[in-house]
């Protein structure tokens, strides 16, 4: 019986050590910003037709997509359907790390001093930046 207890304790200790080491490795992998990326926020008229079609299909629900024409990378974030208009979207950060592109946006509500219209809106943003063959991480 004590031999069995020793094996169980050894297994528990090994599992705990594995989790601890995995956790330490995970925590030590910091996201190091190499550089900010230059970007342009596109108006609807400037969005490539194929991308606009995809956005139209997805806009009723929140979405995060990327699109590339091998010249530029388009990063799109949609916030789904809202009861009124007057929303805007801010790009908080867009930067390159060693392995990814990090994109951080925020939805800004209608100005409290304005009387919101009662027409549903589908706020989204299309960010155009240089083409980089990196995974985009939406923060």
N, C-alpha and C positions, 0 to 999 in steps of 0.2 A: 504494500500500500504506500509506503513512504517513497519507493522508487517511482510510482505513478505521480505522486505529489511533486516530486523533484522535476519530472518531465513537464508537468503542467506549469509549474513556476518558471521553468526555463523558457517555455513557449511564450508565456505572458511577458517575461522580461525581454525576449527577443522582439516581440510585437511592439512593446512600448518603445524600445530603442529604435526600431525602424520608423515608427511614427514620429518620434522626437527628431531623428535625423532628417526625415523628409520635411518636417515642419521648419527646421532650421534652414534647410536649403531653400525652401519656398520663400521664407521671410527675407533671406539675404539677397534674393534676386530683385534688386531695385530697378525701377524703370529710369534709366539715365537718358535724359533728353540730349540728343546730339545737336539738334537745331530746330528752330521754328520753321514752319513751311509757309511760303508765300501762297496766298489763295485769293480767289475772287468769289463772291457770292453772286450767283447768276439769277437774273430775272427769268420768268417763265419763257419769254421769247428767245432767250439764248441757250436754253437747255436742249441738247440733242433730241430729236424727234423720238427715237427709239427709247431713250431714257424717260421722256415725258409720258410715253405710253405705259411704261412699267409703273411709274409713280401714280398715274391715274387709276391703275388696277389696285394699288396698295393703299391709297391715301385715307381710306375710311378707318383704318386701324394704324396704330403706331408701327413704324418700320425704320430699319437701318439698312441701307444697301450701298454698294459701290458699283461703279460702272467705269469702263475704260474704253477709249478708242485708240489705245496705244500711243497717243500723243499727250493726252491729259487723263488724270484720274478725277472722277466725280464722286464725291462723298455726299450721300443724301440721308437726311434724318427727317422723318415725319412724325407728328404728334397725334395723329388720328383726328376723328371728328370732334368738333367743339360746337356748342349751341350758338355761339355768337362769333362775330369777327373781331378784328382789332388786335390780334395776337402778332407778336414778332418773335424772332429767334436770334439769339446771340451766339456767336462763335467764341467760346471762352479760351480754347486752346486748340491748336493744330500743330503737332510736332512729330519729328522723326526720332525713333530710338534705333538701337542696333538691329532689332528684328521686326519692328512694327511702325505703323503710323498711328498716332493717338489723336482722336477727335473728341472734343468735349463741347457740347452745345447746351443751351438752356432755353426753355420756352418762357417768354415774357407775356404776361396777361395784358388785357386791354387797360388803357389808362383809366383810372377811376373817375376822372373828371369828364370823360367822354361818355355819351349815351351809346351803349353797344347796340348794334343792329341785331335783329333776331334771325338773321340768315345763318345757317350752319357754315362753319369754315373748316378747312383742312390744312392747318399750318404745317409747312415743310420747308426745308432749306436744301439748296444744292450748292455745294462747295466745289469749285474747280481748282485743282492744283496740278503741279508737275506729275507726270507719270512716273511712279516708282513701283517696282514689283515687290510690294510689302503687304502684309495683312493689316487691315485697318481694325483698330480696337476702338470701340465706341465707349466712352466713359460717361 
